[in-house]
Amino acid sequence: MSGKGHLTIVGAGLAGGLLATLLAQRGWQVDVFERRGDPRVKGYAGGRSINLALAERGLHALRAAGADGAVLDKAVMMRGRMVHSLDVGEQLLRYGKDDSEVIWSVSRGELNITLLHAAERAGAKLHFDQRLESVDFDAKRAMFVDDTDGKRTEHAFTALLGADGAGSALRAAMKSRAGFDERIESLGHGYKELEIPPTADGDFRIEANALHIWPRGHYMCIALPNDERTFTVTLFLPLEGEPSFANVRTGADARALFQRDFADAVPMIPDLDADFESNPVGTLSTLYLDRWHLDGRAVLLGDAAHAMVPFHGQGMNCAFEDCVALADHLDASHDGGTPDLAQAFEAFERERLPNARAIQAMALENYLEMRARVDDADFLLQRDLERELAQRHPDRFVPRYGMVTFRRLPYATAFERGRIQRELLVEATQGKTSLDGIDRAWLDAEVQRRLPLLPVEG
């Protein structure tokens, strides 16, 4: 055995592919087992995955793996939210101060394939059609099954790294052994994907560099651009009530809903009925665990440890940040001798678990903001004041969205600072309909008093 040692990753999705790349580049011997077939050969199944929003945390991880260029070549820049209101039409709400603060729409399938190529180039060994069936943690042996022919393969491991998603088989095996406190909270809402095709001459049908939102209170529709000049449209509805996926069942039902609530989108989705009937309803839940590791034998990361709802666009970015943190802790535990995997896994969990809890909470909050507040007068007034304060106090007051999306400040820190900033905005705009009359001297003093200087990021 060469290098620092051997590690086995369960799952060759986004987190598994990136983690395999980072570890192999750092001298670890890496095997990756994936229950699905190789998407580079069999293609990537669509209709089940909301488009991904790549932000600074994820970009930082891709840079570390040397994969950022290949990913950005196929990404589409999004400057902000293009809000499609029922009463005032379209309005672009920028994410940041200018085009230096944007996010990128990326295809999950294309990104996954890019990372698999990167992992193999780095030296990781990929094994497809290998479903984790059972784990003997005492003997350190895992049994994998090829569901295409029923063949079983026993694999001896040093440690298992679980990057196998929200339905993690490794988590189930760890839970039966260690008795984790696991809680899954359903949002009570689901989603379906549709598509806006290009125009006849191959161009985008609507503004390309924006995330489009049709907010309708208890539900909404969004559209993210793709490099093929299409848009992936995602309809979010409650599972029960009116309207909901309980009573919007057929393509005709969906068309009637769109004609009533998303009328400007209807002409752009020619296959609305067929897309609705062929694509499944996706579920939206948050996964909470009280621990992520089993001494030095196994550890979870990404969705396997902390699945979240997609409304802050941070699920992938958080998972990628996990990958960098875990690789760093594994390196620190090595220090030229035998790696102390238990120490590395414990340090990783201690660093990342509170930050995962923070972004899970912010993702839930952002759903309410997206579906019900982006066209609300109070919200827009507070947002105007927020941007002003960010210009007046750039070293103290940064909008929470900016702290989460354009910086790598710990999520928990962004969550707490965001709470204080929201209190200031509400207090300052109470009873106001414009920024006129706001006591800026008081507000400046309160910013200085309540918000310490932001740390400088390395």
C-alpha positions in Angstrom: 0.0 0.0 0.0 1.4 3.4 -1.0 0.8 7.0 0.0 -1.0 7.9 3.2 -3.3 4.9 3.4 -6.4 3.5 1.9 -9.9 5.0 2.1 -13.2 3.7 0.7 -15.9 6.1 -0.5 -19.5 5.0 -0.7 -21.2 7.0 -3.4 -19.9 8.5 -6.7 -22.2 11.5 -6.9 -21.1 15.0 -6.6 -19.6 14.8 -3.1 -18.1 11.4 -3.7 -16.5 12.4 -7.0 -15.0 15.6 -5.5 -13.8 13.9 -2.3 -12.2 11.1 -4.3 -10.3 13.7 -6.4 -9.1 15.7 -3.4 -7.9 12.6 -1.4 -6.2 11.0 -4.4 -4.4 14.2 -5.2 -3.1 14.3 -1.7 -1.7 10.8 -1.8 -4.4 8.6 -0.4 -5.3 5.3 -2.1 -9.0 5.6 -2.9 -11.8 3.2 -4.0 -15.2 4.5 -4.8 -18.3 2.3 -4.9 -21.5 3.5 -6.6 -24.8 1.7 -6.8 -25.7 3.2 -10.2 -24.1 2.5 -13.5 -21.4 4.8 -14.9 -23.2 8.0 -16.1 -20.4 8.5 -18.6 -21.5 5.3 -20.3 -25.2 5.0 -19.5 -26.1 8.7 -19.4 -27.5 10.7 -16.5 -31.2 10.3 -15.5 -33.1 13.6 -15.5 -36.4 14.6 -14.1 -35.4 14.1 -10.5 -32.9 16.8 -9.7 -33.3 20.5 -9.3 -30.7 22.5 -11.1 -27.7 23.4 -9.0 -26.5 26.9 -8.0 -22.8 27.0 -7.7 -21.5 29.7 -5.3 -18.1 30.7 -3.8 -17.9 27.8 -1.3 -18.4 25.3 -4.0 -16.1 27.1 -6.4 -13.4 27.2 -3.7 -13.6 23.4 -3.5 -13.5 22.9 -7.2 -10.5 25.2 -7.5 -8.7 23.0 -4.9 -9.5 20.0 -7.1 -8.5 21.8 -10.3 -11.9 21.3 -11.8 -13.4 24.8 -11.7 -12.5 25.7 -15.2 -14.2 22.7 -16.8 -17.3 23.3 -14.7 -17.6 27.1 -15.4 -17.2 26.5 -19.1 -20.7 24.9 -19.1 -22.2 27.1 -16.4 -24.6 30.0 -16.9 -24.2 33.1 -14.8 -27.1 34.3 -12.7 -27.0 37.9 -11.5 -30.1 37.8 -9.4 -33.7 36.8 -9.0 -36.1 37.8 -11.8 -39.3 38.1 -9.9 -42.5 37.5 -12.0 -45.3 39.1 -9.9 -49.0 38.8 -10.6 -49.4 42.6 -10.3 -46.2 44.4 -11.1 -44.6 42.2 -13.8 -40.9 41.4 -13.9 -38.3 42.9 -11.6 -34.6 41.9 -11.2 -33.3 41.7 -7.6 -29.5 41.5 -7.8 -27.8 38.9 -5.5 -24.8 41.1 -5.0 -23.4 44.6 -5.6 -22.3 43.9 -9.2 -21.2 41.1 -11.6 -18.4 40.2 -9.2 -21.1 38.7 -6.9 -23.1 36.2 -8.9 -24.0 32.5 -8.8 -23.8 29.9 -11.5 -26.4 27.5 -12.8 -24.9 24.1 -13.4 -26.3 20.8 -14.5 -26.0 18.1 -11.9 -25.3 15.4 -14.6 -22.6 17.3 -16.4 -20.9 18.3 -13.1 -21.0 14.7 -11.9 -19.4 13.5 -15.1 -16.7 16.2 -14.8 -15.9 15.1 -11.3 -15.7 11.4 -12.1 -13.2 12.2 -14.8 -11.2 14.3 -12.4 -11.2 11.5 -9.8 -9.9 8.9 -12.2 -7.2 11.3 -13.5 -6.1 11.8 -9.9 -5.8 8.0 -9.4 -9.0 7.0 -7.7 -10.6 3.6 -8.6 -14.3 3.8 -9.5 -16.6 0.8 -9.2 -20.1 1.1 -10.6 -23.2 -1.0 -10.2 -22.1 -1.7 -6.7 -24.8 -1.3 -4.1 -23.7 -1.4 -0.4 -25.7 -4.3 1.1 -24.1 -4.8 4.5 -21.1 -3.8 6.7 -19.2 -5.8 9.2 -17.6 -3.0 11.2 -15.6 -5.4 13.5 -14.0 -7.3 10.6 -13.9 -4.1 8.5 -15.5 -5.8 5.5 -18.3 -4.4 3.3 -20.5 -6.4 1.0 -21.5 -4.8 -2.3 -24.1 -6.3 -4.8 -24.3 -5.7 -8.5 -28.0 -5.6 -9.1 -27.5 -6.2 -12.8 -26.4 -9.7 -12.3 -26.6 -10.4 -8.6 -22.9 -10.8 -8.1 -21.6 -10.1 -4.5 -18.2 -8.5 -3.8 -16.6 -8.4 -0.4 -14.4 -5.4 0.1 -11.9 -5.0 3.0 -11.7 -1.4 4.2 -9.7 0.8 6.5 -12.5 3.3 6.8 -15.8 4.0 4.9 -16.6 7.6 3.9 -20.4 7.9 3.3 -21.2 10.2 0.3 -24.2 8.2 -0.8 -26.9 10.8 -0.4 -30.0 11.4 1.7 -31.0 7.7 1.5 -27.5 6.6 2.6 -27.0 2.8 2.9 -23.9 3.5 5.0 -25.8 5.7 7.4 -28.4 2.8 7.9 -25.5 0.4 8.6 -23.9 2.8 11.1 -27.2 3.6 12.7 -27.9 -0.1 13.4 -24.5 -0.4 15.0 -24.2 2.9 16.9 -27.9 4.0 17.5 -27.7 7.4 16.0 -30.4 9.9 16.8 -31.8 10.5 13.3 -34.7 12.8 12.6 -36.2 13.5 9.1 -38.6 16.4 8.9 -40.7 16.6 5.7 -41.4 20.1 4.4 -44.9 19.0 3.4 -44.1 20.3 -0.1 -42.9 18.5 -3.3 -41.6 19.5 -6.7 -41.8 18.6 -10.4 -39.5 19.5 -13.2 -40.6 20.9 -16.6 -38.5 22.5 -19.4 -38.5 25.7 -21.4 -36.8 24.8 -24.7 -34.8 27.3 -26.8 -36.4 29.5 -29.4 -36.5 28.4 -33.0 -33.2 30.1 -33.7 -31.6 28.4 -30.7 -31.6 31.3 -28.2 -33.0 31.6 -24.6 -36.7 32.5 -24.5 -36.3 34.7 -21.4 -33.5 36.6 -19.6 -30.6 34.1 -19.4 -28.6 35.5 -16.6 -31.1 35.2 -13.8 -32.9 32.8 -11.6 -36.6 33.3 -12.5 -39.2 33.1 -9.7 -43.0 33.2 -9.8 -43.8 33.7 -6.1 -47.4 32.8 -5.2 -47.5 32.8 -1.4 -47.8 29.1 -0.3 -46.2 27.8 -3.5 -44.0 29.0 -6.4 -42.3 28.1 -9.7 -38.7 28.8 -10.6 -36.6 28.5 -13.7 -32.8 28.1 -14.0 -30.9 28.5 -17.3 -28.8 25.7 -18.9 -25.9 26.0 -21.3 -28.1 24.3 -24.0 -30.2 27.5 -24.0 -33.0 25.7 -22.1 -34.4 26.5 -18.7 -35.2 23.8 -16.1 -38.5 24.8 -14.6 -39.4 23.5 -11.1 -42.9 23.7 -9.7 -43.1 23.6 -5.9 -46.5 22.8 -4.4 -47.8 21.5 -1.0 -48.5 17.8 -0.9 -52.0 18.5 0.5 -54.4 21.4 0.2 -55.4 23.7 -2.6 -53.5 23.8 -4.9 -51.3 20.7 -4.2 -49.9 17.6 -5.8 -52.9 15.9 -4.2 -55.3 17.6 -6.6 -52.9 18.7 -9.5 -52.4 15.2 -10.8 -52.6 15.2 -14.6 -51.0 17.3 -17.3 -54.4 19.0 -17.8 -54.5 19.9 -14.1 -51.1 21.4 -14.4 -51.9 23.4 -17.5 -55.0 24.8 -15.7 -52.9 25.8 -12.7 -50.3 27.5 -14.9 -52.9 29.3 -16.9 -54.3 30.7 -13.7 -51.1 31.4 -11.7 -48.1 31.4 -14.1 -49.8 32.6 -17.3 -46.7 34.2 -18.8 -44.8 30.9 -18.5 -47.4 28.8 -20.4 -46.4 29.8 -23.9 -42.7 29.0 -23.1 -43.4 25.4 -22.0 -44.8 23.6 -25.0 -44.5 20.1 -23.4 -46.0 21.2 -20.1 -48.6 18.4 -20.0 -46.2 15.6 -21.0 -43.4 16.8 -18.8 -45.7 16.9 -15.8 -47.0 13.5 -16.4 -43.7 11.8 -17.1 -41.6 13.4 -14.3 -41.9 12.2 -10.7 -42.8 14.2 -7.7 -39.7 14.9 -5.7 -39.7 15.0 -2.0 -38.3 17.8 0.2 -37.0 17.0 3.7 -34.4 18.0 6.2 -32.2 15.3 7.8 -30.8 15.9 11.3 -28.3 13.6 13.0 -26.7 14.0 16.4 -23.4 12.4 15.1 -21.8 11.6 11.8 -19.0 9.2 12.6 -18.4 5.7 14.1 -14.9 6.1 15.8 -12.3 5.8 13.0 -14.2 3.2 10.9 -16.9 5.4 9.2 -18.0 9.0 8.6 -20.8 10.7 6.8 -20.8 13.9 4.7 -23.0 15.9 2.4 -26.6 14.8 2.1 -25.9 11.5 3.9 -25.2 13.6 7.0 -27.3 16.7 6.6 -29.7 16.7 3.7 -31.5 20.0 3.4 -34.2 21.7 1.3 -32.8 23.4 -1.8 -34.0 26.9 -1.3 -30.7 28.6 -0.4 -28.9 26.8 -3.2 -26.3 25.5 -0.7 -26.8 21.8 -0.5 -24.0 21.1 -3.1 -21.9 24.0 -1.9 -22.1 22.8 1.7 -21.2 19.2 0.6 -18.2 20.5 -1.3 -17.1 22.4 1.7 -17.4 19.2 3.7 -15.1 17.5 1.3 -12.4 20.1 1.7 -12.8 20.1 5.5 -12.6 16.3 5.7 -9.6 16.1 3.4 -7.9 18.8 5.6 -8.6 16.9 8.8 -7.4 13.6 7.4 -4.2 15.3 6.3 -3.8 16.9 9.8 -4.3 13.4 11.4 -1.5 11.9 9.3 1.4 14.1 10.1 3.9 11.6 8.6 2.8 8.7 10.7 -0.2 6.4 10.9 -3.3 8.4 10.3 -5.6 8.8 13.4 -8.8 8.5 11.6 -11.0 8.7 14.7 -9.4 12.0 15.6 -9.9 13.3 12.0 -13.6 12.2 11.8 -14.3 13.7 15.3 -12.7 17.0 14.4 -14.5 17.1 11.1 -17.9 16.5 12.8 -17.1 19.1 15.5 -16.3 21.7 12.8 -19.1 21.0 10.3 -22.1 19.8 12.3 -23.1 23.3 13.7 -22.5 24.9 10.3 -24.8 22.3 8.7 -27.5 23.0 11.2 -27.2 26.7 10.4 -27.5 26.4 6.7 -30.4 23.9 7.1 -32.3 26.5 9.1 -31.4 29.3 6.6 -32.6 27.1 3.7 -36.0 26.6 5.3 -36.3 30.3 5.9 -35.4 31.1 2.3 -38.3 29.1 1.0 -40.7 31.5 2.8 -38.8 34.4 1.4 -38.8 33.1 -2.2 -42.4 32.1 -2.4 -44.0 34.9 -0.4 -41.7 37.9 0.4 -39.7 38.7 -2.7 -42.5 41.0 -4.0 -43.6 42.2 -0.5 -43.2 46.0 0.0 -41.7 45.7 3.5 -39.2 43.1 2.3 -38.2 45.4 -0.6 -37.8 48.4 1.7 -35.6 46.4 4.1 -33.6 45.1 1.2 -32.9 48.7 -0.1 -31.7 49.7 3.4 -29.6 46.5 3.7 -27.8 47.4 0.5 -27.2 51.0 1.8 -25.8 49.7 5.0 -23.5 47.3 3.2 -22.0 50.2 1.3 -21.7 52.4 4.5 -20.3 49.6 6.7 -18.6 47.1 4.4 -16.4 45.7 7.2 -19.3 45.1 9.5 -22.6 44.8 7.6 -22.8 42.2 4.8 -26.3 40.9 3.8 -26.8 37.4 5.0 -27.2 36.1 1.5 -23.8 37.6 0.6 -22.1 36.0 3.7 -23.5 32.6 2.7 -23.1 32.9 -1.1 -20.1 35.0 -1.8 -17.9 34.4 1.2 -16.7 31.3 3.1 -17.6 32.7 6.6 -18.8 29.7 8.7 -22.5 29.2 8.1 -23.1 29.4 11.9 -21.5 32.9 12.0 -23.5 34.1 9.0 -26.7 32.8 10.6 -26.1 34.7 13.9 -24.9 37.9 12.2 -27.9 37.7 9.9 -30.2 37.5 12.8 -28.8 40.7 14.3 -28.9 42.5 11.0 -32.5 41.5 10.4 -33.4 42.9 13.8 -31.8 46.2 12.9 -33.6 46.4 9.6 -37.0 45.7 11.1 -36.4 48.3 13.9 -35.2 50.9 11.4 -38.0 50.5 8.9 -40.9 50.1 11.4 -43.8 52.2 10.2 -41.9 53.5 7.2 -42.8 53.3 3.5 -39.5 54.7 2.2 -36.0 55.3 3.4 -36.8 58.9 4.0 -36.9 59.7 7.7 -34.8 56.8 8.9 -32.5 57.9 11.7 -29.2 57.0 10.1 -27.1 58.4 13.0 -28.8 56.0 15.4 -28.6 53.2 12.8 -24.8 53.7 12.2 -24.2 53.7 16.0 -26.2 50.5 16.4 -24.3 48.8 13.5 -21.0 49.7 15.3 -22.3 48.5 18.6 -24.0 45.2 17.6 -21.8 44.0 14.8 -18.1 43.3 15.4 -15.7 43.6 12.5 -15.9 40.8 10.0 -12.9 38.4 10.0 -10.6 38.5 7.1 -10.9 35.4 5.0 -7.7 33.6 3.9 
